[in-house]
Amino acid sequence: MNHIIHLLLILSSCIQISVGFQRIHSNINSHVHFPSNNNIKAPNTLFASQQKEPRSEWNTESIFPVIRRISGINWTGNCRYVGADLIHASNLKLFGGIRYDINGSTVLLSSFLTFPNGNTREVMMEGSVNDQSHVLKLSSTDEGGPIHMLLTELAPDTILINEIEESSGKIVLTASISIVEGSNGMELAQVSHEVGEGNAVFDGHQVWRLTAEKPIKRDKFDLINTTGR
């Protein structure tokens, strides 16, 4: 199986999608240049879905209790990567972002990942709720995507995700996203575990900290009725 340096993006077209990010394990190249994060920005084409108008016939507060809190916001940040040996790969610099949008009963996830060599790849996934399951399935908007996501919400602040390989049905990555209060406002803490192959239980671990494009203070989060309380 081809894995591209985690985050999605790029390193070539044989990349797997992950919650907006991808598996990093087999794609680490210690010889590439690590660009300064200060010079990295989200692609201009990313988050294009933000211009869509949501439909009103669904009560999104009840069907998307957590996604609703973070939707319509561009979240970007850095990743700390830890290998299967639990050693922090401190010289591996990764930058990425996600955005959730709700349109009626449909959720659109836009994400991007910038690799150490400066290349960036964008991914869009979409899915709708149904009456048969509380688990939301998101599939690539591009036909033939190698991965789909199964997502469930634990109100008021946590999202759990499994990434499934289409060809084998195997879970290749499992992750959690939690809404937390950071030093500069509300943030997302995402921890992803790359499922190993063969005898390896895990290939690596990704620890993300994502902040809103425009800082969101706790009082503002409460004011716009997004805390789930």
Secondary structure, DSSP 8 states (H G I E B T S, - for coil): ----SSSS--SSS----BTTB---GGG--TTS----GGG----TTTTGGGG----SSS-HHHH-TTHHHHTT--EEEEEEEEETTS-B-TT--EEEEEEEEEETTEEEEEEEEE-TTS-EEEEEEEEE-BTTBS-EEEEESSTT-SEEEEEEEETTTEEEEEEEETTT--EEEEEEEEEEEETTEEEEEEEEEEE-STT-SEEEEEEEEEEESS---HHHHHHTT-S--
